[in-house]
Amino acid sequence: MKKRVLFFSTRGKLTPESLMAGDAENADSDEIGDLDQKMSDLEEEHSNIIGEHKDYMIRIKKLRASVGELSADLKIQIDSDVADLEGDFEAASRSAGIGR
């Protein structure tokens, strides 16, 4: 089995060692085709990963906004409940004749 060593050329394409060495007549056209296909597959996979990353970032931003809204709503509700309890406590204290 022939050992294959790959390099990145200045154009960012995978190139077989035989081409990098200037030995173009020994380069296997099937090898070049396979490398081009692998590069295309990797570029497509990379694009898909970038797209998924963008989708996740959008979802994270939406979730953070929702959490912020829920936190604000919860704080309002808690403040309201505390005010109600304080009012009830004051009323109970007055009716029992106890000052605070």
N, C-alpha and C positions, 0 to 999 in steps of 0.2 A: 504494500500500500504506500502510495506516494505521500510524503509529509507535505502539507500545505501551510505556508506561512503567509499571513495577510498583513498588509500595511494600509494606512490611510494616505491617499494622495492629497495634493493640495486642494483638489476639488471636493474632497470629502467623500469620494467613492471608494469602496473597497476594491483593492487591486491585487491580483495575484503576484507573488514574489517574482515570477518569471518576467512579468511586464516591468516591474520596478527595476530589475536588473538589466533591462534593455534587450532581453531575449524574446522578442515578440513572436518569432517563428515557433518557439516551443510552447507558447501560451495555448492552452486548451480553450476553444471557444465555448465548450459546454461549461467549463469552470467559470468563465467570465459571465455566461448567462445565469448560472446558479448564483454567483455573487451578486449580480444585478437584481435577481429576484429576491434574494435574502435582504438586500439593502432596501428594496421597495417594501417588503413585508415589515421590516423594522421601522421604516418611516411611517407606514400606516399605523402600526402599533403605537408609535410615539404620538402621532396625531390623536389617536383614540384616548391615550392616557392624558394628554393635555386637555382634551375635551371633558373627560371625566373630572379632572382636577378643577376645571372652571365650574362645572356643575356643583361639585361639592362645596366650593368656596361660596357660591351663590346661596346654597342651602344653609351653610353655616351662618352667613350674614342674616338671612331671614330668621333663623332660630334665635340668634342673639337679639334681634329686634323684638321678637316675640317674648323672650325672657325679660327684656327691659320693660315692655308693656305690662307683662304679668307682675313684675316686681313693683312697678308703680301702682298698679291696681291693688295689689296685696297690701302695700303700705297704706294706701288710702283706707282700705277696709279695716286694717288693724287700728289705725288712728281713730276711725269712727267707733270701732268696738271699745277701745280704751276710753274714749270720751263718754260713751254710753255707760260704761261700768263706773266711771268716776261720778257721773250724774246720779246713777242709782245709789252709789255709796253715800254721796252727799245727802240725798233724800232720805235714805235709811238712817243716817246719823242724826239728821234733824228730827225725824219722827221718834227716834230713841232718846233724844235730848243729849246726844254726845257731840261735842265740837271737835273739829279736826285740828 
